[in-house]
Amino acid sequence: MTGCLPYLPLFVLIVEDCPETAHSLAELVRLWGHQPQIAPSGAAALELTSSLAPDVILLDLDLHGANSSEVIRRLRFGFPSSCPLFIALSSDSREDVQELSRQVGCHLHLEKPVHPDVLQHLLRYRQRGTEA
C-alpha cells in the first residue's frame, strides 16, 4: 500500500493564566486534532513538563506573579535532547519584547490575540517535523 501516513497529533502545552484565553486556544488546538494541556502558571508548566514532553509550548509572556523569562529558561533546560517548539505570546509587540523572547530561547513571538490561521500553520509545520 502506498501513500502518506497520517501525522500524529501534537501535544501542545498552553501556559496561560487567563482562563478564557487558555480555553479558547485549547479548543482550537483540539479542533485541529492535537492534544492540548493547560498550565495556568509557570510553576504548573514546570510540574507538567517533569513527566510529559510537549511538542509545542505556547507561553504567555505576561504571566501574573511569575518571571516568564525564567520559566522559559527552566523549561528549555528540561529538554536537552528533544526540544519543543517554544512560541511566546504577548499583547506587547515592541521589538525589545520580541528580542527578549528570542534571547530566552523562544523560537517565535506572536502578538495576542493570536490569529488562528497563523497558529494552525505553525502547528502543521511542527507536525511535519520542520521548523516554522
OpenMM code with the backbone's topology and positions (N, CA, C; nanometers):
from openmm import Vec3, app, unit

residues = "MET THR GLY CYS LEU PRO TYR LEU PRO LEU PHE VAL LEU ILE VAL GLU ASP CYS PRO GLU THR ALA HIS SER LEU ALA GLU LEU VAL ARG LEU TRP GLY HIS GLN PRO GLN ILE ALA PRO SER GLY ALA ALA ALA LEU GLU LEU THR SER SER LEU ALA PRO ASP VAL ILE LEU LEU ASP LEU ASP LEU HIS GLY ALA ASN SER SER GLU VAL ILE ARG ARG LEU ARG PHE GLY PHE PRO SER SER CYS PRO LEU PHE ILE ALA LEU SER SER ASP SER ARG GLU ASP VAL GLN GLU LEU SER ARG GLN VAL GLY CYS HIS LEU HIS LEU GLU LYS PRO VAL HIS PRO ASP VAL LEU GLN HIS LEU LEU ARG TYR ARG GLN ARG GLY THR GLU ALA".split()
positions = [
    Vec3(0.0847, -0.1179, 0.0000),
    Vec3(0.0000, 0.0000, 0.0000),
    Vec3(0.0889, 0.1238, 0.0000),
    Vec3(0.0617, 0.2145, -0.0899),
    Vec3(0.1399, 0.3372, -0.0971),
    Vec3(0.0568, 0.4532, -0.0456),
    Vec3(0.1229, 0.5630, -0.0233),
    Vec3(0.0534, 0.6815, 0.0263),
    Vec3(0.1199, 0.7330, 0.1512),
    Vec3(0.0711, 0.8442, 0.1966),
    Vec3(0.1271, 0.9084, 0.3155),
    Vec3(0.0570, 0.8582, 0.4409),
    Vec3(0.1359, 0.8388, 0.5409),
    Vec3(0.0785, 0.8066, 0.6705),
    Vec3(0.0247, 0.9344, 0.7331),
    Vec3(-0.0838, 0.9257, 0.8079),
    Vec3(-0.1334, 1.0478, 0.8729),
    Vec3(-0.0347, 1.0951, 0.9795),
    Vec3(-0.0290, 1.2247, 0.9975),
    Vec3(0.0577, 1.2802, 1.1010),
    Vec3(-0.0008, 1.2534, 1.2377),
    Vec3(0.0851, 1.2271, 1.3319),
    Vec3(0.0404, 1.2070, 1.4684),
    Vec3(0.0023, 1.3406, 1.5304),
    Vec3(-0.0941, 1.3396, 1.6209),
    Vec3(-0.1302, 1.4655, 1.6873),
    Vec3(-0.0135, 1.5176, 1.7714),
    Vec3(-0.0060, 1.6479, 1.7818),
    Vec3(0.0942, 1.7123, 1.8664),
    Vec3(0.0402, 1.7277, 2.0075),
    Vec3(0.1301, 1.7191, 2.1039),
    Vec3(0.0962, 1.7537, 2.2411),
    Vec3(0.1363, 1.8995, 2.2594),
    Vec3(0.0363, 1.9857, 2.2846),
    Vec3(0.0578, 2.1298, 2.2929),
    Vec3(0.0309, 2.1771, 2.4357),
    Vec3(0.1341, 2.2290, 2.5001),
    Vec3(0.1201, 2.2850, 2.6343),
    Vec3(0.0915, 2.4341, 2.6217),
    Vec3(-0.0187, 2.4775, 2.6813),
    Vec3(-0.0606, 2.6173, 2.6787),
    Vec3(-0.0395, 2.6746, 2.8181),
    Vec3(0.0582, 2.7630, 2.8311),
    Vec3(0.0896, 2.8254, 2.9604),
    Vec3(0.0280, 2.9645, 2.9572),
    Vec3(-0.0872, 2.9761, 3.0195),
    Vec3(-0.1672, 3.0991, 3.0111),
    Vec3(-0.2493, 3.1127, 3.1385),
    Vec3(-0.2402, 3.2299, 3.2024),
    Vec3(-0.3123, 3.2493, 3.3278),
    Vec3(-0.4514, 3.3101, 3.3111),
    Vec3(-0.4873, 3.3507, 3.1907),
    Vec3(-0.6233, 3.3996, 3.1654),
    Vec3(-0.7073, 3.2799, 3.1201),
    Vec3(-0.8026, 3.2360, 3.2028),
    Vec3(-0.8790, 3.1145, 3.1697),
    Vec3(-0.9490, 3.1206, 3.0336),
    Vec3(-1.0053, 3.2359, 2.9989),
    Vec3(-1.0764, 3.2463, 2.8712),
    Vec3(-0.9805, 3.2267, 2.7537),
    Vec3(-0.8647, 3.2892, 2.7593),
    Vec3(-0.7656, 3.2753, 2.6526),
    Vec3(-0.7139, 3.1323, 2.6464),
    Vec3(-0.6826, 3.0753, 2.7612),
    Vec3(-0.6310, 2.9382, 2.7662),
    Vec3(-0.7303, 2.8395, 2.7064),
    Vec3(-0.8563, 2.8517, 2.7444),
    Vec3(-0.9576, 2.7578, 2.6954),
    Vec3(-0.9871, 2.7786, 2.5470),
    Vec3(-0.9821, 2.9022, 2.5005),
    Vec3(-1.0013, 2.9290, 2.3576),
    Vec3(-0.8892, 2.8661, 2.2754),
    Vec3(-0.7653, 2.8860, 2.3196),
    Vec3(-0.6524, 2.8254, 2.2497),
    Vec3(-0.6612, 2.6729, 2.2525),
    Vec3(-0.6963, 2.6190, 2.3680),
    Vec3(-0.7075, 2.4734, 2.3803),
    Vec3(-0.8150, 2.4178, 2.2882),
    Vec3(-0.9255, 2.4877, 2.2770),
    Vec3(-1.0334, 2.4409, 2.1897),
    Vec3(-0.9888, 2.4418, 2.0431),
    Vec3(-0.9189, 2.5449, 2.0006),
    Vec3(-0.8666, 2.5485, 1.8641),
    Vec3(-0.7712, 2.4323, 1.8388),
    Vec3(-0.6785, 2.4139, 1.9309),
    Vec3(-0.5796, 2.3071, 1.9181),
    Vec3(-0.6499, 2.1716, 1.9096),
    Vec3(-0.7508, 2.1525, 1.9918),
    Vec3(-0.8280, 2.0269, 1.9924),
    Vec3(-0.9029, 2.0093, 1.8596),
    Vec3(-0.9636, 2.1158, 1.8093),
    Vec3(-1.0361, 2.1084, 1.6820),
    Vec3(-0.9442, 2.0688, 1.5663),
    Vec3(-0.8177, 2.1056, 1.5733),
    Vec3(-0.7215, 2.0723, 1.4693),
    Vec3(-0.6629, 1.9326, 1.4879),
    Vec3(-0.7121, 1.8593, 1.5867),
    Vec3(-0.6699, 1.7206, 1.6050),
    Vec3(-0.5516, 1.6992, 1.6960),
    Vec3(-0.5133, 1.8018, 1.7710),
    Vec3(-0.3997, 1.7895, 1.8608),
    Vec3(-0.4473, 1.7742, 2.0057),
    Vec3(-0.3528, 1.7508, 2.0940),
    Vec3(-0.3836, 1.7280, 2.2352),
    Vec3(-0.3342, 1.8456, 2.3193),
    Vec3(-0.4249, 1.9356, 2.3584),
    Vec3(-0.3820, 2.0496, 2.4410),
    Vec3(-0.3808, 2.0148, 2.5896),
    Vec3(-0.2953, 2.0824, 2.6602),
    Vec3(-0.2918, 2.0750, 2.8065),
    Vec3(-0.2684, 2.2169, 2.8551),
    Vec3(-0.3484, 2.2618, 2.9489),
    Vec3(-0.3362, 2.3983, 3.0012),
    Vec3(-0.2590, 2.3971, 3.1329),
    Vec3(-0.1642, 2.4877, 3.1426),
    Vec3(-0.0940, 2.5144, 3.2681),
    Vec3(-0.1231, 2.6608, 3.3021),
    Vec3(-0.1938, 2.6872, 3.4119),
    Vec3(-0.2322, 2.8243, 3.4431),
    Vec3(-0.1215, 2.9104, 3.5050),
    Vec3(-0.0028, 2.8525, 3.5214),
    Vec3(0.1088, 2.9275, 3.5807),
    Vec3(0.2408, 2.8668, 3.5349),
    Vec3(0.3468, 2.9412, 3.5575),
    Vec3(0.4795, 2.8883, 3.5264),
    Vec3(0.5117, 2.7658, 3.6097),
    Vec3(0.4749, 2.7690, 3.7372),
    Vec3(0.5006, 2.6544, 3.8246),
    Vec3(0.4262, 2.5303, 3.7756),
    Vec3(0.3021, 2.5482, 3.7317),
    Vec3(0.2242, 2.4352, 3.6796),
    Vec3(0.2883, 2.3807, 3.5521),
    Vec3(0.3401, 2.4687, 3.4684),
    Vec3(0.4070, 2.4241, 3.3456),
    Vec3(0.5311, 2.3420, 3.3779),
    Vec3(0.6097, 2.3890, 3.4731),
    Vec3(0.7303, 2.3151, 3.5123),
    Vec3(0.6944, 2.1789, 3.5709),
    Vec3(0.5884, 2.1738, 3.6491),
    Vec3(0.5449, 2.0468, 3.7068),
    Vec3(0.4969, 1.9497, 3.5978),
    Vec3(0.4168, 1.9996, 3.5047),
    Vec3(0.3661, 1.9144, 3.3969),
    Vec3(0.4784, 1.8605, 3.3092),
    Vec3(0.5751, 1.9448, 3.2776),
    Vec3(0.6820, 1.9014, 3.1881),
    Vec3(0.7826, 1.8101, 3.2560),
    Vec3(0.7715, 1.7932, 3.3869),
    Vec3(0.8607, 1.6990, 3.4537),
    Vec3(0.8232, 1.5550, 3.4187),
    Vec3(0.6973, 1.5348, 3.3754),
    Vec3(0.6554, 1.3992, 3.3401),
    Vec3(0.6043, 1.3872, 3.1967),
    Vec3(0.5788, 1.4977, 3.1298),
    Vec3(0.5275, 1.4969, 2.9932),
    Vec3(0.6196, 1.5778, 2.9033),
    Vec3(0.6312, 1.5370, 2.7795),
    Vec3(0.7175, 1.6081, 2.6846),
    Vec3(0.6326, 1.6678, 2.5728),
    Vec3(0.5990, 1.7958, 2.5835),
    Vec3(0.5182, 1.8583, 2.4783),
    Vec3(0.5978, 1.8768, 2.3493),
    Vec3(0.5249, 1.8794, 2.2385),
    Vec3(0.5851, 1.9082, 2.1087),
    Vec3(0.5928, 2.0584, 2.0860),
    Vec3(0.4966, 2.1304, 2.1423),
    Vec3(0.4873, 2.2751, 2.1279),
    Vec3(0.4493, 2.3342, 2.2628),
    Vec3(0.5122, 2.4454, 2.2978),
    Vec3(0.4752, 2.5181, 2.4192),
    Vec3(0.4363, 2.6599, 2.3778),
    Vec3(0.3106, 2.6950, 2.4056),
    Vec3(0.2611, 2.8322, 2.3866),
    Vec3(0.2671, 2.8982, 2.5230),
    Vec3(0.3492, 3.0003, 2.5387),
    Vec3(0.3713, 3.0573, 2.6707),
    Vec3(0.3455, 3.2066, 2.6719),
    Vec3(0.2509, 3.2463, 2.7558),
    Vec3(0.2192, 3.3874, 2.7768),
    Vec3(0.3372, 3.4547, 2.8458),
    Vec3(0.3870, 3.5619, 2.7877),
    Vec3(0.4990, 3.6340, 2.8495),
    Vec3(0.4548, 3.7226, 2.9648),
    Vec3(0.3246, 3.7395, 2.9811),
    Vec3(0.2716, 3.8282, 3.0840),
    Vec3(0.2043, 3.7508, 3.1976),
    Vec3(0.2645, 3.6399, 3.2387),
    Vec3(0.2071, 3.5612, 3.3474),
    Vec3(0.2101, 3.6411, 3.4774),
    Vec3(0.0993, 3.6432, 3.5490),
    Vec3(0.0927, 3.7145, 3.6770),
    Vec3(0.1749, 3.6399, 3.7818),
    Vec3(0.2547, 3.7152, 3.8544),
    Vec3(0.3307, 3.6580, 3.9647),
    Vec3(0.4435, 3.5662, 3.9225),
    Vec3(0.4887, 3.5759, 3.7969),
    Vec3(0.5965, 3.4887, 3.7513),
    Vec3(0.6905, 3.5670, 3.6607),
    Vec3(0.8145, 3.5269, 3.6608),
    Vec3(0.9123, 3.5801, 3.5674),
    Vec3(0.9122, 3.4858, 3.4476),
    Vec3(0.8432, 3.5252, 3.3417),
    Vec3(0.8270, 3.4377, 3.2252),
    Vec3(0.9605, 3.3995, 3.1636),
    Vec3(1.0565, 3.4912, 3.1655),
    Vec3(1.1885, 3.4597, 3.1114),
    Vec3(1.2524, 3.3443, 3.1871),
    Vec3(1.2409, 3.3465, 3.3179),
    Vec3(1.2976, 3.2387, 3.3992),
    Vec3(1.2219, 3.1080, 3.3765),
    Vec3(1.0914, 3.1152, 3.3629),
    Vec3(1.0119, 2.9949, 3.3352),
    Vec3(1.0579, 2.9333, 3.2033),
    Vec3(1.0752, 3.0156, 3.1004),
    Vec3(1.1200, 2.9649, 2.9703),
    Vec3(1.2574, 2.9011, 2.9825),
    Vec3(1.3481, 2.9670, 3.0500),
    Vec3(1.4832, 2.9110, 3.0674),
    Vec3(1.4763, 2.7752, 3.1366),
    Vec3(1.3967, 2.7652, 3.2403),
    Vec3(1.3864, 2.6388, 3.3134),
    Vec3(1.3186, 2.5306, 3.2297),
    Vec3(1.2179, 2.5688, 3.1524),
    Vec3(1.1537, 2.4718, 3.0640),
    Vec3(1.2523, 2.4224, 2.9585),
    Vec3(1.3284, 2.5127, 2.8988),
    Vec3(1.4249, 2.4734, 2.7952),
    Vec3(1.5332, 2.3838, 2.8531),
    Vec3(1.5740, 2.4091, 2.9745),
    Vec3(1.6757, 2.3265, 3.0402),
    Vec3(1.6259, 2.1836, 3.0575),
    Vec3(1.4948, 2.1663, 3.0718),
    Vec3(1.4375, 2.0338, 3.0935),
    Vec3(1.4296, 1.9479, 2.9689),
    Vec3(1.4659, 2.0030, 2.8524),
    Vec3(1.4577, 1.9278, 2.7272),
    Vec3(1.5917, 1.9293, 2.6545),
    Vec3(1.6920, 1.8612, 2.7113),
    Vec3(1.8234, 1.8665, 2.6478),
    Vec3(1.8317, 1.7934, 2.5137),
    Vec3(1.7549, 1.6859, 2.4952),
    Vec3(1.7697, 1.6082, 2.3719),
    Vec3(1.6663, 1.6438, 2.2652),
    Vec3(1.5416, 1.6539, 2.3027),
    Vec3(1.4392, 1.6895, 2.2041),
    Vec3(1.3687, 1.8157, 2.2519),
    Vec3(1.3815, 1.9182, 2.1743),
    Vec3(1.3307, 2.0485, 2.2159),
    Vec3(1.1939, 2.0762, 2.1549),
    Vec3(1.0971, 2.1108, 2.2381),
    Vec3(0.9687, 2.1524, 2.1824),
    Vec3(0.9830, 2.2870, 2.1108),
    Vec3(0.8863, 2.3171, 2.0272),
    Vec3(0.8792, 2.4480, 1.9644),
    Vec3(0.8231, 2.5450, 2.0680),
    Vec3(0.9009, 2.6457, 2.1041),
    Vec3(0.8593, 2.7459, 2.2020),
    Vec3(0.8036, 2.8669, 2.1292),
    Vec3(0.6765, 2.8998, 2.1579),
    Vec3(0.6128, 3.0165, 2.0972),
    Vec3(0.5697, 3.1100, 2.2091),
    Vec3(0.6312, 3.2276, 2.2128),
    Vec3(0.5949, 3.3287, 2.3118),
    Vec3(0.4690, 3.4010, 2.2651),
    Vec3(0.3794, 3.4278, 2.3581),
    Vec3(0.2571, 3.5023, 2.3311),
    Vec3(0.2571, 3.6272, 2.4172),
    Vec3(0.2280, 3.7416, 2.3550),
    Vec3(0.2256, 3.8654, 2.4311),
    Vec3(0.1391, 3.9683, 2.3607),
    Vec3(0.0756, 4.0519, 2.4391),
    Vec3(-0.0002, 4.1630, 2.3809),
    Vec3(0.0926, 4.2790, 2.3469),
    Vec3(0.2192, 4.2668, 2.3845),
    Vec3(0.3193, 4.3704, 2.3588),
    Vec3(0.4050, 4.3287, 2.2391),
    Vec3(0.3950, 4.4025, 2.1316),
    Vec3(0.4675, 4.3659, 2.0094),
    Vec3(0.5941, 4.4488, 1.9872),
    Vec3(0.6361, 4.5242, 2.0889),
    Vec3(0.7575, 4.6050, 2.0730),
    Vec3(0.8772, 4.5158, 2.0406),
    Vec3(0.9691, 4.5691, 1.9655),
    Vec3(1.0863, 4.4922, 1.9232),
    Vec3(1.1687, 4.4434, 2.0425),
    Vec3(1.1815, 4.5247, 2.1488),
    Vec3(1.2614, 4.4814, 2.2641),
    Vec3(1.1979, 4.3612, 2.3345),
    Vec3(1.0658, 4.3530, 2.3354),
    Vec3(0.9977, 4.2379, 2.3958),
    Vec3(1.0186, 4.1147, 2.3086),
    Vec3(1.0104, 4.1330, 2.1782),
    Vec3(1.0354, 4.0214, 2.0865),
    Vec3(1.1797, 3.9735, 2.0974),
    Vec3(1.2731, 4.0668, 2.1103),
    Vec3(1.4141, 4.0298, 2.1251),
    Vec3(1.4369, 3.9550, 2.2561),
    Vec3(1.3729, 3.9967, 2.3623),
    Vec3(1.3846, 3.9260, 2.4904),
    Vec3(1.3347, 3.7827, 2.4773),
    Vec3(1.2222, 3.7621, 2.4092),
    Vec3(1.1705, 3.6263, 2.3939),
    Vec3(1.2692, 3.5399, 2.3142),
    Vec3(1.3369, 3.5971, 2.2168),
    Vec3(1.4391, 3.5221, 2.1418),
    Vec3(1.5587, 3.4911, 2.2311),
    Vec3(1.6009, 3.5881, 2.3117),
    Vec3(1.7177, 3.5692, 2.3973),
    Vec3(1.6973, 3.4579, 2.4998),
    Vec3(1.5750, 3.4416, 2.5472),
    Vec3(1.5500, 3.3377, 2.6477),
    Vec3(1.5163, 3.2029, 2.5850),
    Vec3(1.5155, 3.1973, 2.4515),
    Vec3(1.5029, 3.0675, 2.3870),
    Vec3(1.3739, 3.0382, 2.3144),
    Vec3(1.2882, 3.1371, 2.2957),
    Vec3(1.1660, 3.1131, 2.2192),
    Vec3(1.2002, 3.1130, 2.0705),
    Vec3(1.1379, 3.0246, 1.9984),
    Vec3(1.1587, 3.0175, 1.8539),
    Vec3(1.0809, 3.1270, 1.7808),
    Vec3(0.9629, 3.1588, 1.8344),
    Vec3(0.8750, 3.2563, 1.7708),
    Vec3(0.8084, 3.3433, 1.8759),
    Vec3(0.7635, 3.4596, 1.8328),
    Vec3(0.6898, 3.5513, 1.9195),
    Vec3(0.5640, 3.5933, 1.8447),
    Vec3(0.4477, 3.5633, 1.9007),
    Vec3(0.3209, 3.6004, 1.8395),
    Vec3(0.2485, 3.7015, 1.9270),
    Vec3(0.1887, 3.7984, 1.8599),
    Vec3(0.1125, 3.9000, 1.9311),
    Vec3(-0.0294, 3.8503, 1.9569),
    Vec3(-0.0778, 3.8788, 2.0777),
    Vec3(-0.2165, 3.8459, 2.1125),
    Vec3(-0.3080, 3.9549, 2.0600),
    Vec3(-0.4264, 3.9226, 2.0192),
    Vec3(-0.4778, 3.7866, 2.0078),
    Vec3(-0.4144, 3.7162, 1.8876),
    Vec3(-0.3829, 3.5903, 1.9071),
    Vec3(-0.3189, 3.5108, 1.8033),
    Vec3(-0.4213, 3.4790, 1.6946),
    Vec3(-0.3824, 3.5032, 1.5708),
    Vec3(-0.4713, 3.4713, 1.4590),
    Vec3(-0.4732, 3.3190, 1.4417),
    Vec3(-0.5909, 3.2580, 1.4434),
    Vec3(-0.5992, 3.1123, 1.4334),
    Vec3(-0.5277, 3.0533, 1.3115),
    Vec3(-0.5349, 3.1195, 1.1964),
    Vec3(-0.4685, 3.0668, 1.0764),
    Vec3(-0.3172, 3.0597, 1.0942),
    Vec3(-0.2614, 3.1587, 1.1613),
    Vec3(-0.1174, 3.1605, 1.1851),
    Vec3(-0.0790, 3.0450, 1.2769),
    Vec3(-0.1524, 3.0285, 1.3849),
    Vec3(-0.1224, 2.9210, 1.4788),
    Vec3(-0.1395, 2.7842, 1.4122),
    Vec3(-0.2442, 2.7668, 1.3362),
    Vec3(-0.2663, 2.6387, 1.2684),
    Vec3(-0.1514, 2.6090, 1.1718),
    Vec3(-0.1073, 2.7091, 1.0994),
    Vec3(0.0048, 2.6932, 1.0071),
    Vec3(0.1309, 2.6485, 1.0820),
    Vec3(0.1608, 2.7115, 1.1944),
    Vec3(0.2793, 2.6770, 1.2725),
    Vec3(0.2710, 2.5341, 1.3255),
    Vec3(0.1538, 2.4948, 1.3714),
    Vec3(0.1376, 2.3576, 1.4217),
    Vec3(0.1534, 2.2562, 1.3086),
    Vec3(0.1031, 2.2871, 1.1919),
    Vec3(0.1207, 2.1957, 1.0767),
    Vec3(0.2686, 2.1790, 1.0430),
    Vec3(0.3426, 2.2896, 1.0439),
    Vec3(0.4855, 2.2798, 1.0154),
    Vec3(0.5556, 2.1944, 1.1197),
    Vec3(0.5225, 2.2144, 1.2444),
    Vec3(0.5841, 2.1348, 1.3503),
    Vec3(0.5457, 1.9890, 1.3376),
    Vec3(0.4232, 1.9644, 1.3014),
    Vec3(0.3738, 1.8284, 1.2866),
    Vec3(0.4523, 1.7544, 1.1770),
    Vec3(0.4898, 1.8254, 1.0740),
    Vec3(0.5663, 1.7650, 0.9649),
    Vec3(0.7141, 1.7486, 1.0003),
    Vec3(0.7525, 1.7992, 1.1175),
    Vec3(0.8916, 1.7856, 1.1607),
    Vec3(0.9827, 1.8924, 1.1071),
    Vec3(0.9254, 2.0043, 1.0651),
    Vec3(1.0075, 2.1133, 1.0140),
    Vec3(0.9943, 2.2330, 1.1056),
    Vec3(1.0929, 2.3198, 1.0993),
    Vec3(1.0870, 2.4427, 1.1770),
    Vec3(0.9969, 2.5423, 1.1059),
    Vec3(0.9279, 2.6234, 1.1834),
    Vec3(0.8387, 2.7232, 1.1251),
    Vec3(0.9151, 2.8433, 1.0762),
] * unit.nanometer
topology = app.Topology()
chain = topology.addChain("A")
for resn in residues:
    res = topology.addResidue(resn, chain)
    for name in ("N", "CA", "C"):
        topology.addAtom(name, app.Element.getBySymbol(name[0]), res)
